[in-house]
Amino acid sequence: MEQLLTYAYNADKKLVSIEDVLSGLDCNCYCPSCNGRLIARKGSVKVHHFAHYQCPECATGYQTSIHLLAKEIISERKYFYLDHFGNELKIKPSKILLEKKTGDIIPDILIYCGSRLLIIEIYVTHKVDVYKLDKIRKMKTSAIEIDLHDLVGNINKENLWTEINKPERQKWLYNDKDEARIENKAKYVTVN
C-alpha cells in the first residue's frame, strides 16, 4: 500500500489534516520533514493527500508526519492505555511535555503522573539505541517505546490513536517499579 502524506504543517507550523485544508496550493502547507511547499490533491480518483510542489517527494515526509501526529494525539487526549505485562492500565497524566530535556536525553514525550515520570519514545524511523537506553536505565525512569514503523496507508487521528493503544505496539524499555522489586529480591538471596 502506498504511503500518502495526509498531515502537513500549515503556515503557522501547526499540523493539519488534508481533509481540513483547501485544495491545491491554496492549502498553504509545508512538508513536516523537508519544509518543501506542498499541494493538496483532493480529487475524486485517489485518496486525498499532499504532494510536494515543484520538487521531488522527500523520503521522510510520511514518517515524520506519523511521528509528529502520534506526539500530538497523546498530548491532546490527556490519557492513553498502557500494557503492563498483560494488564491494561489507563494512564491519566497530570502534565505532558514534548521534546523536553530530562537528564542527558530529550525524549519524545515526558508524562508526569503525580510525582512519577514516564518517558515515551515513538519509533517510526529510529528505535531507541543502546546509548539512549543506557541513559534511561541510569536515570531509573520508566520508559516505553511505541512502535509505529510499519504503518502504511491513509492515517488519520482516530486510526493512529487505536494503533498507539495496542499492546503489541508498546514495549517497555525500562520499568522503575519492576527493577526496584528485582533489586530488593536480590538483597535477600543467600549463597550457600
KOLTIRO-149079 format. One record per residue (C-alpha): residue number from 1; residue in three letters; x, y, z. Coordinates in nm, 2 decimals, always signed. Example, Ala and Ser with C-alpha at 12.3 -4.5 7.8 and 13.67 -1.06 7.14 Angstrom:
- vexro,kegu,c1,c2,c3
- 1,ALA,+1.23,-0.45,+0.78
- 2,SER,+1.37,-0.11,+0.71
//
This chain:
- vexro,kegu,c1,c2,c3
- 1,MET,+0.00,+0.00,+0.00
- 2,GLU,+0.12,+0.35,-0.09
- 3,GLN,+0.23,+0.59,+0.19
- 4,LEU,+0.05,+0.91,+0.12
- 5,LEU,+0.12,+1.22,+0.32
- 6,THR,-0.21,+1.31,+0.49
- 7,TYR,-0.08,+1.55,+0.75
- 8,ALA,+0.14,+1.86,+0.69
- 9,TYR,+0.24,+2.19,+0.85
- 10,ASN,+0.03,+2.50,+0.78
- 11,ALA,+0.18,+2.85,+0.76
- 12,ASP,+0.15,+2.87,+1.14
- 13,LYS,+0.36,+2.55,+1.18
- 14,LYS,+0.05,+2.36,+1.31
- 15,LEU,-0.01,+2.00,+1.19
- 16,VAL,-0.32,+1.99,+0.97
- 17,SER,-0.51,+1.71,+0.80
- 18,ILE,-0.56,+1.70,+0.43
- 19,GLU,-0.93,+1.70,+0.50
- 20,ASP,-0.92,+2.03,+0.68
- 21,VAL,-0.74,+2.24,+0.41
- 22,LEU,-0.83,+2.40,+0.08
- 23,SER,-0.74,+2.21,-0.24
- 24,GLY,-0.43,+2.29,-0.45
- 25,LEU,-0.17,+2.54,-0.35
- 26,ASP,-0.44,+2.73,-0.15
- 27,CYS,-0.37,+2.48,+0.13
- 28,ASN,-0.06,+2.69,+0.21
- 29,CYS,+0.11,+2.38,+0.36
- 30,TYR,+0.46,+2.25,+0.40
- 31,CYS,+0.63,+1.92,+0.44
- 32,PRO,+0.70,+1.84,+0.81
- 33,SER,+1.03,+1.68,+0.72
- 34,CYS,+1.20,+1.89,+0.44
- 35,ASN,+0.98,+2.20,+0.48
- 36,GLY,+0.91,+2.19,+0.10
- 37,ARG,+0.59,+2.35,-0.03
- 38,LEU,+0.30,+2.11,-0.07
- 39,ILE,-0.01,+2.09,-0.29
- 40,ALA,-0.33,+1.94,-0.16
- 41,ARG,-0.46,+1.68,-0.40
- 42,LYS,-0.83,+1.64,-0.33
- 43,GLY,-0.97,+1.48,-0.65
- 44,SER,-1.22,+1.20,-0.70
- 45,VAL,-0.98,+0.92,-0.81
- 46,LYS,-0.71,+0.89,-0.54
- 47,VAL,-0.72,+0.92,-0.17
- 48,HIS,-0.68,+1.29,-0.07
- 49,HIS,-0.32,+1.36,+0.01
- 50,PHE,-0.04,+1.62,+0.00
- 51,ALA,+0.23,+1.61,-0.27
- 52,HIS,+0.55,+1.81,-0.30
- 53,TYR,+0.51,+2.11,-0.53
- 54,GLN,+0.78,+2.16,-0.80
- 55,CYS,+1.03,+1.94,-0.61
- 56,PRO,+1.08,+1.57,-0.57
- 57,GLU,+0.89,+1.39,-0.30
- 58,CYS,+1.11,+1.36,+0.01
- 59,ALA,+1.18,+1.02,+0.15
- 60,THR,+1.08,+1.10,+0.51
- 61,GLY,+0.77,+1.33,+0.50
- 62,TYR,+0.53,+1.05,+0.57
- 63,GLN,+0.73,+0.90,+0.86
- 64,THR,+0.78,+1.25,+1.01
- 65,SER,+0.41,+1.33,+0.99
- 66,ILE,+0.33,+1.00,+1.18
- 67,HIS,+0.58,+1.08,+1.45
- 68,LEU,+0.45,+1.43,+1.50
- 69,LEU,+0.09,+1.32,+1.49
- 70,ALA,+0.14,+1.05,+1.75
- 71,LYS,+0.30,+1.30,+1.99
- 72,GLU,+0.02,+1.55,+1.93
- 73,ILE,-0.25,+1.28,+1.98
- 74,ILE,-0.11,+1.17,+2.32
- 75,SER,-0.07,+1.53,+2.44
- 76,GLU,-0.43,+1.62,+2.32
- 77,ARG,-0.61,+1.32,+2.46
- 78,LYS,-0.46,+1.36,+2.81
- 79,TYR,-0.47,+0.98,+2.86
- 80,PHE,-0.37,+0.66,+2.69
- 81,TYR,-0.37,+0.29,+2.76
- 82,LEU,-0.05,+0.12,+2.86
- 83,ASP,+0.01,-0.26,+2.86
- 84,HIS,+0.18,-0.37,+3.17
- 85,PHE,+0.26,-0.73,+3.12
- 86,GLY,-0.09,-0.83,+3.01
- 87,ASN,-0.27,-0.58,+3.23
- 88,GLU,-0.42,-0.27,+3.07
- 89,LEU,-0.36,+0.05,+3.26
- 90,LYS,-0.53,+0.38,+3.18
- 91,ILE,-0.27,+0.65,+3.22
- 92,LYS,-0.40,+1.00,+3.31
- 93,PRO,-0.11,+1.24,+3.32
- 94,SER,-0.11,+1.55,+3.53
- 95,LYS,+0.14,+1.70,+3.29
- 96,ILE,+0.27,+1.62,+2.94
- 97,LEU,+0.58,+1.77,+2.78
- 98,LEU,+0.70,+1.72,+2.42
- 99,GLU,+1.07,+1.71,+2.33
- 100,LYS,+1.18,+1.84,+2.68
- 101,LYS,+1.52,+1.76,+2.81
- 102,THR,+1.55,+1.54,+3.12
- 103,GLY,+1.89,+1.42,+3.24
- 104,ASP,+2.11,+1.37,+2.93
- 105,ILE,+1.83,+1.29,+2.69
- 106,ILE,+1.54,+1.46,+2.50
- 107,PRO,+1.26,+1.21,+2.49
- 108,ASP,+0.97,+1.24,+2.25
- 109,ILE,+0.72,+1.27,+2.54
- 110,LEU,+0.75,+1.31,+2.91
- 111,ILE,+0.45,+1.22,+3.11
- 112,TYR,+0.40,+1.31,+3.48
- 113,CYS,+0.15,+1.11,+3.68
- 114,GLY,+0.17,+1.29,+4.01
- 115,SER,+0.54,+1.26,+4.12
- 116,ARG,+0.61,+0.97,+3.88
- 117,LEU,+0.77,+1.02,+3.54
- 118,LEU,+0.72,+0.81,+3.23
- 119,ILE,+0.92,+0.86,+2.91
- 120,ILE,+0.75,+0.77,+2.58
- 121,GLU,+0.96,+0.72,+2.27
- 122,ILE,+0.78,+0.70,+1.93
- 123,TYR,+0.95,+0.46,+1.69
- 124,VAL,+0.88,+0.54,+1.33
- 125,THR,+1.22,+0.55,+1.17
- 126,HIS,+1.46,+0.50,+1.46
- 127,LYS,+1.44,+0.27,+1.76
- 128,VAL,+1.59,+0.38,+2.09
- 129,ASP,+1.96,+0.30,+2.06
- 130,VAL,+2.17,+0.13,+2.32
- 131,TYR,+2.32,+0.46,+2.43
- 132,LYS,+1.99,+0.63,+2.50
- 133,LEU,+1.86,+0.31,+2.67
- 134,ASP,+2.17,+0.31,+2.89
- 135,LYS,+2.10,+0.67,+2.99
- 136,ILE,+1.73,+0.59,+3.06
- 137,ARG,+1.83,+0.30,+3.29
- 138,LYS,+2.09,+0.52,+3.47
- 139,MET,+1.82,+0.77,+3.53
- 140,LYS,+1.59,+0.49,+3.67
- 141,THR,+1.30,+0.64,+3.49
- 142,SER,+1.02,+0.42,+3.34
- 143,ALA,+1.02,+0.43,+2.96
- 144,ILE,+0.82,+0.27,+2.68
- 145,GLU,+0.86,+0.27,+2.31
- 146,ILE,+0.56,+0.28,+2.08
- 147,ASP,+0.64,+0.10,+1.75
- 148,LEU,+0.47,+0.26,+1.45
- 149,HIS,+0.73,+0.19,+1.20
- 150,ASP,+0.52,-0.04,+0.98
- 151,LEU,+0.21,+0.18,+0.94
- 152,VAL,+0.10,+0.24,+0.58
- 153,GLY,-0.20,+0.38,+0.41
- 154,ASN,-0.43,+0.67,+0.49
- 155,ILE,-0.35,+0.75,+0.85
- 156,ASN,-0.59,+0.98,+1.05
- 157,LYS,-0.61,+1.07,+1.42
- 158,GLU,-0.86,+0.80,+1.50
- 159,ASN,-0.68,+0.51,+1.35
- 160,LEU,-0.34,+0.62,+1.48
- 161,TRP,-0.49,+0.66,+1.83
- 162,THR,-0.61,+0.29,+1.80
- 163,GLU,-0.26,+0.18,+1.70
- 164,ILE,-0.09,+0.37,+1.98
- 165,ASN,-0.30,+0.19,+2.24
- 166,LYS,-0.24,-0.16,+2.10
- 167,PRO,-0.03,-0.37,+2.35
- 168,GLU,+0.17,-0.53,+2.07
- 169,ARG,+0.29,-0.18,+1.97
- 170,GLN,+0.42,-0.10,+2.32
- 171,LYS,+0.75,-0.22,+2.45
- 172,TRP,+0.89,-0.15,+2.80
- 173,LEU,+1.24,-0.01,+2.77
- 174,TYR,+1.27,+0.02,+3.15
- 175,ASN,+1.02,-0.01,+3.44
- 176,ASP,+1.14,+0.15,+3.76
- 177,LYS,+0.90,-0.04,+3.98
- 178,ASP,+0.99,-0.38,+3.84
- 179,GLU,+1.36,-0.30,+3.86
- 180,ALA,+1.32,-0.19,+4.23
- 181,ARG,+1.15,-0.53,+4.30
- 182,ILE,+1.43,-0.72,+4.14
- 183,GLU,+1.69,-0.53,+4.33
- 184,ASN,+1.51,-0.59,+4.66
- 185,LYS,+1.48,-0.96,+4.59
- 186,ALA,+1.85,-0.98,+4.51
- 187,LYS,+1.93,-0.83,+4.85
- 188,TYR,+1.77,-1.13,+5.03
- 189,VAL,+1.91,-1.41,+4.82
- 190,THR,+2.17,-1.60,+5.02
- 191,VAL,+2.45,-1.80,+4.87
- 192,ASN,+2.53,-2.14,+5.03
//
